[in-house]
Amino acid sequence: MREGAEFRELMLQIVRTRMAFRRSMQRTLRKNNAGITFEMLQVLSSLWHEQGISQQILAERIAKDKACLTNLMNNLEKKGYVYRKEDPADRRNKLVFLTPEGEEFKDQIRPILDQVYVYAEKIIGIESIETMLSELKGVYDVLENV
């Protein structure tokens, strides 16, 4: 086998796993008539952890470019889940917040999404997940220092 082939296969499997996760979440959202896409869920999920962040930071956290994030933000604003406010420290930046409707949506959809996590955790096992998580953190550290 070529040098680095195992690592290439690992990276490919990580991408495939992420795609399977995305499809699983899309099915769950569709089945429960959530009315949002996986990408919108990424934005909302990030805001569930921290509100009042700039669009730039939000784009970095969900690995989307500015144009894509702007489109997602426009759609989420139309649904009434988020709003943008001028950053008092830098008027060029917009800070993003959940609306009361966005908070209410979180309370409704989170338990449904948690079912996916609980199911996967039950099948895979906590110990295996902890091992994989530890290993992936190591891979992350290696790649950050290349």
C-alpha positions in Angstrom: 0.0 0.0 0.0 1.2 3.6 -0.8 2.5 5.7 2.0 -0.3 7.8 3.5 -3.0 5.6 2.0 -4.4 4.6 5.4 -4.7 8.2 6.4 -6.4 9.1 3.1 -8.9 6.3 3.8 -9.5 7.7 7.3 -10.2 11.1 5.9 -12.6 9.7 3.3 -14.4 7.7 6.0 -14.8 10.9 8.1 -16.3 12.7 5.1 -18.7 9.7 4.4 -19.7 9.7 8.1 -20.5 13.4 8.0 -22.6 12.9 4.9 -24.5 10.0 6.6 -25.0 12.2 9.6 -26.4 15.0 7.4 -28.7 12.6 5.6 -29.9 11.2 9.0 -30.7 14.7 10.3 -32.4 15.7 7.0 -34.7 12.7 7.3 -35.4 13.5 10.9 -36.2 17.2 10.1 -38.4 16.2 7.1 -40.2 13.4 9.1 -41.1 15.9 11.8 -42.1 18.7 9.4 -39.4 21.0 10.8 -39.4 23.2 7.7 -35.7 23.8 7.8 -32.6 22.3 6.1 -29.6 20.7 7.7 -27.6 23.8 6.9 -30.2 26.0 8.7 -30.0 23.6 11.6 -26.2 24.2 11.7 -26.8 27.9 12.1 -29.5 27.5 14.7 -27.5 24.9 16.6 -24.5 27.2 16.8 -26.7 30.0 18.1 -28.2 27.6 20.7 -24.7 27.5 22.2 -23.8 31.2 21.8 -25.9 34.1 20.7 -24.7 37.6 19.7 -21.8 36.4 17.6 -20.8 38.0 14.4 -21.7 36.5 11.0 -18.0 36.0 10.3 -17.5 33.9 13.4 -20.7 32.0 12.7 -19.6 31.3 9.1 -16.3 29.9 10.5 -18.0 27.7 13.0 -20.3 26.0 10.5 -17.7 26.0 7.7 -19.7 28.1 5.3 -18.6 31.0 3.1 -20.1 34.5 3.6 -22.5 34.2 0.6 -23.8 30.9 1.7 -24.3 32.1 5.3 -26.0 35.3 4.1 -28.5 33.1 2.1 -29.1 30.9 5.2 -29.5 34.0 7.4 -32.1 35.5 5.0 -34.1 32.3 5.0 -34.0 32.0 8.8 -35.0 35.6 9.2 -38.0 35.0 6.9 -39.0 32.1 9.1 -38.7 34.5 12.1 -36.1 32.4 13.9 -33.2 34.9 13.9 -32.4 38.6 13.7 -29.3 40.5 13.0 -28.2 43.6 14.8 -25.4 46.1 14.1 -22.3 45.4 16.2 -21.8 48.6 18.4 -18.0 48.0 18.4 -17.8 47.7 14.6 -20.7 48.9 12.5 -19.5 46.8 9.6 -20.3 43.6 11.5 -23.7 42.1 12.2 -24.4 40.2 15.4 -26.8 37.3 15.2 -29.5 36.4 17.8 -32.4 34.0 18.1 -35.9 35.5 18.2 -38.5 34.3 20.7 -39.8 32.1 17.9 -36.3 30.7 17.4 -36.1 29.9 21.1 -39.5 28.2 20.9 -38.4 26.2 17.8 -35.3 25.1 19.7 -37.4 23.8 22.6 -39.6 21.8 20.1 -36.9 20.4 17.8 -34.1 19.6 20.2 -35.8 16.6 21.9 -36.5 15.2 18.4 -32.9 15.6 17.3 -31.6 14.2 20.6 -33.4 10.9 19.7 -30.9 10.5 16.8 -27.9 11.0 19.2 -29.4 8.7 21.8 -30.0 6.0 19.2 -26.5 6.2 17.7 -25.0 6.3 21.2 -26.9 3.2 22.2 -25.9 1.2 19.1 -22.2 2.3 19.0 -21.6 2.4 22.8 -20.3 5.2 25.0 -16.8 3.6 25.4 -16.3 3.3 21.6 -17.5 6.9 21.1 -15.1 8.2 23.8 -12.2 6.3 22.1 -13.1 7.6 18.7 -13.5 11.1 20.1 -10.1 11.0 21.7 -8.5 9.7 18.6 -10.1 12.3 16.4 -9.0 15.1 18.7 -5.4 13.7 18.2 -5.9 13.8 14.4 -7.2 17.3 14.6 -4.1 18.4 16.6 -1.8 16.8 14.1 -3.5 18.5 11.1 -3.5 21.9 12.9 0.3 21.6 13.3 1.2 20.5 9.7 
